[in-house]
Amino acid sequence: MKQPKQLRDDESDCSSTSITEGSKPCTPDDNQRNVDINYNKTVKELDLPPIWCEVTHNYKLICFMGEGSYGTVIKGYCRTTNAPVAIKLVQNFSKWEYDCVKIIREIQIMKELTKMQMEQNCFFTPSLLDIIVPKGQNEDNLESLFIIMDSFGTDMKKIIELAPKSNLNEKHLTIILYNTLCALKFLHSANVIHRDIKPSNILINEQCQIRICDFGLSRTLPENCIGSGSGNTKRIRDAILKYNLNEDFNSKKIKTQIS
């Protein structure tokens, strides 16, 4: 299926107006792009655990980006290509089967989406670049791993927080909405339901282009919902009508269906 092309701010009539104050859209995180790529903060300076030394051979650590329920994300640069990357450390996930399945599912979904985007030359999610397993760990005692993704601007949560000081206008919002819908369409065409869409999981760059991230809660549709084109929507709608899933969720019939 041919994917829609994302709009860019510099391709619209609002290219002369920045998202935030200044000559171009810029946020505190985006300012890190101006950091000399040869500058590398040590693990100690960033107050990171020693395990982060495992990635410093291949990547330069720059700054802290965020932290979730399963790990810490650090912005860095690839020592070979100087490309900006986001490095996510996932720890202590092997103790529980649910956590293992969740991490494996997230990696597999990102891997397949990256492959699809390369084949179709359209990019709506961060690309999975590498997986690094710390030395001394293997499939028998795996407790931690690093997920390397490409870095992409900032996120919508920070943009919203900056809204009172920004130059956002209606044309910017139109482009952002359109690109977000394109990204969701791409995920659904790949048979993926994100299940955790929120401002902090919608990345945005200076041209108002969008990437949807964090697939920890994502799922793929069951086989009986897989179709092509508008068939996906029809099958889901037919399933809802067949099993009366549009009724009150608290009804006994719905509880029976999901039990």
C-alpha positions in Angstrom: 0.0 0.0 0.0 1.4 3.4 -1.0 1.8 5.6 2.1 1.0 9.3 2.1 3.9 11.7 2.1 4.3 13.9 5.2 4.0 17.6 4.8 6.9 19.8 5.7 6.7 23.3 7.3 9.0 24.7 4.6 6.7 23.3 1.9 3.7 25.3 3.2 2.7 28.9 3.4 3.7 29.0 7.1 7.4 28.3 6.4 8.3 31.8 7.4 6.7 31.4 10.9 8.6 29.3 13.4 6.9 27.0 15.9 8.7 28.7 18.7 10.5 32.0 19.0 13.5 32.4 16.8 14.5 31.9 13.2 13.3 28.3 13.2 11.4 26.0 15.4 13.5 25.2 18.4 13.1 23.8 21.9 15.6 23.2 24.7 16.2 19.6 23.5 16.7 20.8 19.9 19.4 23.1 21.1 21.5 20.0 21.8 21.8 19.6 18.0 24.2 22.6 18.1 26.5 20.8 20.5 29.9 19.9 19.0 29.6 16.3 17.9 33.1 15.7 19.3 32.0 16.6 22.8 31.4 13.5 24.9 30.2 13.6 28.5 31.5 10.7 30.5 29.2 8.1 32.2 30.2 9.6 35.6 29.4 13.2 34.5 25.9 12.1 33.5 25.5 10.2 36.8 24.8 7.0 34.9 25.5 3.4 36.2 28.7 1.7 35.0 26.8 -0.5 32.6 26.6 2.5 30.3 30.3 2.1 29.6 29.2 -0.8 27.3 28.0 1.6 24.6 30.7 4.3 24.8 32.9 2.5 22.4 30.4 3.0 19.6 28.4 6.0 20.8 29.2 9.4 22.3 26.9 10.2 25.2 25.5 13.8 25.2 22.6 14.3 27.5 19.7 12.8 29.4 16.4 12.6 27.3 13.9 10.9 29.4 13.0 7.9 31.6 10.2 5.4 31.5 9.0 2.4 33.4 11.5 0.1 31.7 14.6 2.3 31.2 16.5 5.5 30.7 17.0 7.2 27.4 20.2 9.1 26.6 20.9 11.2 23.5 24.2 10.5 21.8 26.0 10.4 18.5 27.3 7.4 16.5 31.2 7.5 16.5 31.2 6.1 13.0 28.6 8.2 11.2 28.1 11.1 13.7 24.4 10.6 13.3 22.3 11.5 16.4 20.8 8.5 18.2 18.6 7.8 21.2 20.0 5.1 23.4 17.5 3.2 25.7 18.7 1.0 28.5 16.2 -1.7 29.5 17.0 -3.4 32.8 15.6 -6.2 35.0 13.1 -7.4 32.5 14.0 -11.1 32.6 12.6 -11.6 36.1 9.0 -11.7 34.9 7.7 -13.5 31.8 5.3 -10.6 31.1 8.1 -8.1 31.0 10.2 -10.4 28.7 7.3 -10.8 26.3 6.7 -7.0 26.3 10.3 -6.1 25.5 10.6 -8.8 22.8 7.3 -7.6 21.2 8.5 -4.0 21.2 11.8 -4.9 19.5 10.1 -7.1 17.0 7.5 -4.5 16.1 10.2 -1.8 15.7 12.3 -4.1 13.6 9.4 -4.9 11.2 8.3 -1.2 11.0 11.9 -0.1 10.2 12.1 -2.7 7.4 8.7 -1.5 6.0 9.8 2.1 6.1 13.1 1.4 4.3 11.2 -0.6 1.6 8.5 2.1 1.1 10.8 5.1 1.7 8.5 6.6 4.2 9.3 7.3 7.8 6.7 7.6 10.6 8.5 5.8 13.5 12.1 5.9 14.9 14.3 3.4 13.1 15.8 0.6 15.1 19.5 0.8 14.5 21.1 -1.6 16.9 20.7 -3.9 19.9 23.6 -4.1 22.3 23.9 -6.9 24.9 26.3 -6.1 27.8 29.4 -8.2 28.0 29.1 -11.2 30.2 25.4 -11.6 29.5 23.8 -14.2 27.2 20.5 -15.9 26.6 20.9 -17.8 29.9 21.5 -14.7 32.2 20.3 -11.8 30.1 19.2 -9.0 32.4 19.8 -5.8 30.4 20.1 -4.6 26.9 20.5 -1.3 24.9 18.1 -0.4 22.2 19.6 2.1 19.7 17.2 4.3 17.7 17.6 7.4 15.5 17.0 10.6 17.4 14.2 12.9 16.2 13.7 16.4 17.4 11.5 16.8 20.5 8.0 15.6 21.5 4.6 17.2 21.5 4.4 17.4 25.2 7.3 19.9 25.3 5.7 21.8 22.4 2.4 22.0 24.3 4.2 23.2 27.4 5.9 25.9 25.3 2.7 26.9 23.6 2.2 30.2 25.4 5.7 31.4 24.2 5.6 29.8 20.8 4.5 31.1 17.4 2.3 28.2 16.6 -0.5 29.1 14.2 -3.4 27.3 12.5 -1.3 26.2 9.5 1.3 24.6 11.8 -1.4 22.8 13.6 -2.9 21.6 10.3 0.4 20.2 9.2 1.0 18.5 12.6 -2.5 16.9 12.6 -2.1 15.7 9.0 1.3 14.2 9.6 0.1 12.5 12.8 -2.8 10.9 10.9 -0.4 9.8 8.2 1.7 8.1 10.9 -1.3 6.4 12.4 -2.4 5.2 9.0 1.0 3.7 8.4 0.9 1.8 11.7 -2.6 0.5 11.0 -1.6 -0.5 7.5 1.2 -2.5 9.2 -1.5 -4.2 11.3 -0.1 -2.5 14.5 -2.3 -0.9 17.1 -0.2 1.5 19.3 -2.5 1.6 22.4 -0.5 4.5 24.1 -0.9 7.5 21.9 -0.1 10.7 23.9 1.9 13.9 23.4 5.1 12.5 24.9 5.0 9.6 22.4 4.6 11.8 19.3 8.0 13.2 18.2 8.2 16.3 16.0 11.1 18.1 14.2 11.6 21.6 12.9 9.6 20.9 9.8 6.6 19.7 11.8 7.2 16.1 10.6 6.1 13.4 13.0 7.4 10.1 14.4 5.4 7.9 16.7 7.5 6.2 19.4 7.3 3.8 22.4 5.8 0.5 21.3 5.9 -1.1 24.7 2.1 -1.4 24.9 1.5 -2.1 21.1 -0.2 -5.1 19.7 -0.7 -6.6 16.3 -4.2 -7.3 15.2 -5.4 -11.0 15.3 -5.6 -12.9 12.1 -9.3 -12.5 11.6 -8.8 -8.7 11.5 -6.1 -8.7 8.9 -7.1 -7.4 5.5 -5.9 -5.1 2.8 -6.8 -1.4 2.4 -10.2 -0.5 3.8 -10.9 -4.2 4.5 -9.2 -3.8 7.9 -11.9 -1.3 8.9 -14.7 -3.5 7.6 -13.5 -6.6 9.3 -13.2 -4.8 12.7 -16.6 -3.2 12.3 -18.2 -6.6 11.3 -16.6 -8.2 14.4 -17.9 -5.5 16.7 -21.4 -5.9 15.3 -21.2 -9.8 15.3 -20.2 -10.0 19.0 -22.2 -6.9 20.1 -19.0 -5.3 21.3 -20.5 -1.8 21.0 -22.6 -2.5 24.1 -21.8 -1.2 27.6 -18.5 -2.7 28.6 -19.8 -3.6 32.0 -22.5 -5.8 30.6 -22.4 -9.5 31.3 -22.3 -10.3 27.6 -19.1 -8.3 27.0 -17.5 -9.8 30.1 -18.3 -13.2 28.7 -16.7 -12.3 25.3 -13.4 -11.2 26.8 -13.1 -13.9 29.5 
